[in-house]
Amino acid sequence: MALLGSLLVALTIVPVFSYWVLRKSPKPLSPKRQAATDASYEAWARKHREKGIKRAEKRQSKIDGKNAKRDAKGKTLLPAATADAPVTPMPGDGEASDRVDRLQQRSLPAILAALRHPWRTIVISVAIFAVTMMMASFLKTDLLGAAGQNSLYIAQTLPAGSSLEASDEAAKKIEDVLASDPDVDTYSTTVNGPETGSENSFNITLKDDSEAEIATNRLSNQIDGLGDDVGEIDLQDASGSANEDVEIKLSGSDLSALGEAADSVTKKMSETEGVTNARNDLASDQPIIHVDVNREKAADYGYSQAEVGQAIAAALHGSEAGTLTLEGKERDIFLAPTHPDATPGEIRALELPVTEVQTQNAQEDATDAVEEKTDRRAEEAKAKAEEESADQLDSAREARDNAADQLEEARKALRDAQNPPPAPSPGDMAADQVEQAEEGVEQAEKGLNEANDAIDDLVDSQREQEESQAEEQDLADEQAAIPDIKGDPITVDEIASVDETETPATVTREDGNRQVTVFATPAEGQLNPVSTEAQELTSSMDLPDGVSFDVGGASQEQADSFSQLGWAMLVAIALVFLVMIATFRSFVQPLILLVSIPFAATGAVLLLLLTGTPLGIPSLIGLLMLIGIVVTNAIVLIDLVNKLREHEMGLWDAIIHGTRLRLRPILMTAAATVFALVPMSLGLTGGGVFISQPLAIVVIGGLTSSTVLTLILVPALYLLVERRKERRAEHQEAKAAAKHRADQDRIDAETAEVAARPVDE
């Protein structure tokens, strides 16, 4: 859009202002200045003429030697050498009639030398290009470069299991160092407890006028002086917008083998030249309480593994109970932990919440007990009824026996009345009376005993009835209380084993295998050497069995980015080529113009090497921009040369005058672009310097070299190509003329032959 806008301005606004400013004819030079200009040109022409004569003499001496040999062999002699005339304005009012100014006078010798020896010019240019491409192997590489120098990051790793209070105390020691450092502007701290790995982080912003490298070294030394109480410290630049670390991924199933391999690779990378920091993400072991739940027992009580874990976690860390709105703000309610620092023994004795299964089991047990009591009472009542029935049967049998005895006595009395016995003696009568009295007493005692037994039976029956009613009431109460019965809580050790063990704080998996990543932070511009060294570790290191090795991170991102930008460059070149084909209506001339593109890389590589700037994505973006920039000067030059040739100017003169006339515009546009990019190349653009500076350096170097080659190499290539086309055209014309003459001679011969025949024939 910016280019389209500038094109619109150039075609509309600029002509209007030019009309207003330049509508008056320019004033002629003063006589004195005109005389000085003419004298300067004459001196330059005279010097050029003298050099031309000397060159002609040298060529003539060589021609004389060759002609002597050719004369001895009878061959045609070579023409004599002629001196090159100085460049003079063409006659007429055309553009080529402008005077040769001082800038052209200084530049034309190099241009003429290139045109006199075009093949030598091409060979030298190719040699320069090859040398610079070989020098490109000495370039440092990175991804995006250092994205600023005022941000640092500190990672503080404490021993596994460190409490939040211990992490806070260790962080305060680092904060004291940061607060007392004169180059630290602001810093923020994040303190973590054992739940998040006991790793604290510090984001530091340095002052604008501080020296980042000096401040970083000073902070590192001061923190190292704090001792081992502050844990492991990792201090690194935090300003990069992309990860610059080379990542070495180790994968395997054996954690101990992975830990051994990670330590070895980390140590090896830390000893590698160009690595500022090497670390891995394998966290140290931390103590944990391991609860192994017996699933069958837990299921019998209605617990799942998750529910047991939640119950233990609530006791250790508390739980969220809901929300409460206070003063218009909704606040969370948390239940405080009941056992915040519980030991394994305390966790074993921890009572778990009663589950529905436990309550259901308790209610079923109570129901079974009530049913058992009801069944027992029913059996007792049945037994009692059977006993009473037996007693009644015995009583009936006894009454039958008594009735039988009374019947026998009545019969006896009847017999005695019918057959009265002899009158008893007084003694017998007295004995009978005594016996009757004894029987009466016995009957009275028996009746009394029976009455007492009846009373006792009534009392026992009344007591048993009361006891039965009480038991029935108890059973009814128990039956009514069954829905309110809750299960008894159980402790953790009844369904799980609890012990203390150690495990890594974090475990990373990929494709089912455990993975440990080693991070190597390269110094500025050392990404490619560090990546190469990491790749070589695959063959040089003896890793444990079952551990695989893969290099990625910034090196992989760099390879992908460079590949994508390479394809973008090829597409850009193809598009530029198509546009030039449509413009020039030629296939060969656009190829000549494309020569400017690879030679733009010459200056870009040289300036990157001179300034020590690494080759990264910003540099490649600059090269991508150069594809469209560098061909514009060549297009302007070749377009004028073609126009001069269309006006019947010779190839040599068209190239020379086209080059000298486009010299000033080409240099002006290149200089304007270069000087506009100077502030960016000096890093005066603020926070985006990590992108703008390499980009500006590449464009400045590439535009400079391409401008020089546009004025020297492009004319030489154009001369070779067009001269060959002219010679081919001349050869074809000569061949056609010879054929035409041969045909004409044949026709003349046939005509003469016909005319010479006798008439009678």
FENKA-V412469 format. One record per run of one state. SS is the DSSP state (H for helix, E for strand, C for the rest). FROM is the first residue (numbers start at 0). LEN is the number of residues. If there is no record, write none. Layout:
ss=SS from=FROM len=LEN
ss=SS from=FROM len=LEN
This chain:
ss=C from=0 len=1
ss=H from=1 len=10
ss=C from=11 len=1
ss=H from=12 len=10
ss=C from=22 len=8
ss=H from=30 len=42
ss=C from=72 len=22
ss=H from=94 len=3
ss=C from=97 len=4
ss=H from=101 len=15
ss=C from=116 len=1
ss=H from=117 len=21
ss=C from=138 len=2
ss=E from=140 len=1
ss=C from=141 len=9
ss=E from=150 len=7
ss=C from=157 len=6
ss=H from=163 len=17
ss=C from=180 len=3
ss=E from=183 len=7
ss=C from=190 len=3
ss=H from=193 len=3
ss=C from=196 len=2
ss=E from=198 len=8
ss=C from=206 len=5
ss=H from=211 len=13
ss=C from=224 len=3
ss=H from=227 len=3
ss=C from=230 len=1
ss=E from=231 len=6
ss=C from=237 len=7
ss=E from=244 len=8
ss=C from=252 len=2
ss=H from=254 len=16
ss=C from=270 len=4
ss=E from=274 len=6
ss=C from=280 len=4
ss=E from=284 len=9
ss=C from=293 len=1
ss=H from=294 len=6
ss=C from=300 len=4
ss=H from=304 len=13
ss=C from=317 len=1
ss=E from=318 len=8
ss=C from=326 len=2
ss=E from=328 len=7
ss=C from=335 len=8
ss=H from=343 len=5
ss=C from=348 len=2
ss=E from=350 len=1
ss=C from=351 len=4
ss=H from=355 len=63
ss=C from=418 len=7
ss=H from=425 len=59
ss=C from=484 len=6
ss=E from=490 len=1
ss=H from=491 len=3
ss=C from=494 len=1
ss=E from=495 len=9
ss=C from=504 len=3
ss=E from=507 len=3
ss=C from=510 len=2
ss=E from=512 len=10
ss=C from=522 len=3
ss=E from=525 len=1
ss=H from=526 len=14
ss=C from=540 len=7
ss=E from=547 len=6
ss=H from=553 len=31
ss=C from=584 len=3
ss=H from=587 len=24
ss=C from=611 len=3
ss=E from=614 len=1
ss=C from=615 len=1
ss=H from=616 len=30
ss=C from=646 len=4
ss=H from=650 len=31
ss=C from=681 len=4
ss=H from=685 len=71
ss=C from=756 len=5
